[in-house]
């Protein structure tokens, strides 16, 4: 894995850290490829049930490395898009732990995550229009589903920076933390998720995201085979048995 991305296991959570603090964790092609590899590792490993993505040096990610862009090197991975995540996020639950700036592509990485935990002095934004660009890494597509449409339009058409307190107020950010404590707060949330059945949480994420935009008349039939796999699993039997025996379940992911 490229040295610009680090991974570390905390219990049943894998922490993926973008480690280019000298450029505020801007994404170039090697970093995008390393992120894709780390997220593949998250999905592949049986000993981790959730992931956290964060940035080193007190900031999350300033977006695309513009110097690399001007040199003709796009930080996009085939099948996964910008930063190795925006077109195909991991199947397991992923939390963005945001300190400092999450701007442009950095905000798009956070939006590709399922949940966002932010320091209360963190700042979000899609400033692409000010640079003559379009937030085509999923920012325009996802933001409209995470906040009211009028806010999504205002934020993207002005390129305005959004303080974490406002993002939390409109429920874009799930939890606020003191400066420097976003990762710890994200790990607490991830541990809560990872205490549940891994097949069930993975399937629940798939159903929520996959049902968006589908007519309700179709979604029950669409979700049935996904839910049936979980219902017939060893983990489902273990969950019921643990409840009856009043103990913590021992999940195997099978």
C-alpha positions, 0 to 999 in steps of 0.5 A: 500500500502507498505510504500516503495511506495508512491503515490501523485496526481498532477492535473490529474497526479499520481506520484508513488515514490519508497521510499527505499533511504537507498538501492538506491530504489532497488526492493524487493518483497514487493516493487514490489507488492506495485508498481503493486498496485499503477499502478493498481490504476493509470489505475482504477482511473477516475480522473488521465489521466497519471502517473509519476514513480520516486525514492526518495532520489536523485536516480531512482532505482538501480535495484533488491535488491540483498540481497533479491535475494540471500535469494531466494526472487524474486521481481516479481509479477504474470502477471506483472513480475519484479517490478510489471511493466515490463511484463504489464505496465499500460494502461495509459501513464507513464513517468519515472522521473530519477535522479541519477542511473537507473541501471539494473532493474531500467533501465528496469522500465524506459524502460517499461515507455512510456517516460523518463525525466532525470536529466542531470547528471543521469546515465543508464545501464544494468550491468547484464553481469558483475554479470553473469546475463541476463537483462531478465526484458525487458531490452534486449527486449525493448532497441533494439527498443529505440536505434540503434541495434548496441548501444543496443548490445554495452551497454548490452554486455559491461554493460557500464554506459550511461550518460543522455546526450548520452541517450538524444542524441540518443533519448532514453531520451525525455527531460533533466532537471537540477539535482533535477528537473527531477520530475518537468519536467516530471510533465510538460510533463504529464500535457501536455499529460493529457490535451488531451482526456484520451480515445484517449491517452490510445488508441494511446499508445495501438496502437503504442505499439501493432502494433510493429512488425506487418505487415502494411497490418494487422495493419489497420484492427487491430487498427480499433476497438480500434479507433472506440471505441474512435470515438464513445465516448462522449469525441470525441463529446466533443472535436469537440464541444469544438473546434467549441466553442473555449474553453477547452474541459471538458473530462469525459473519456466516 
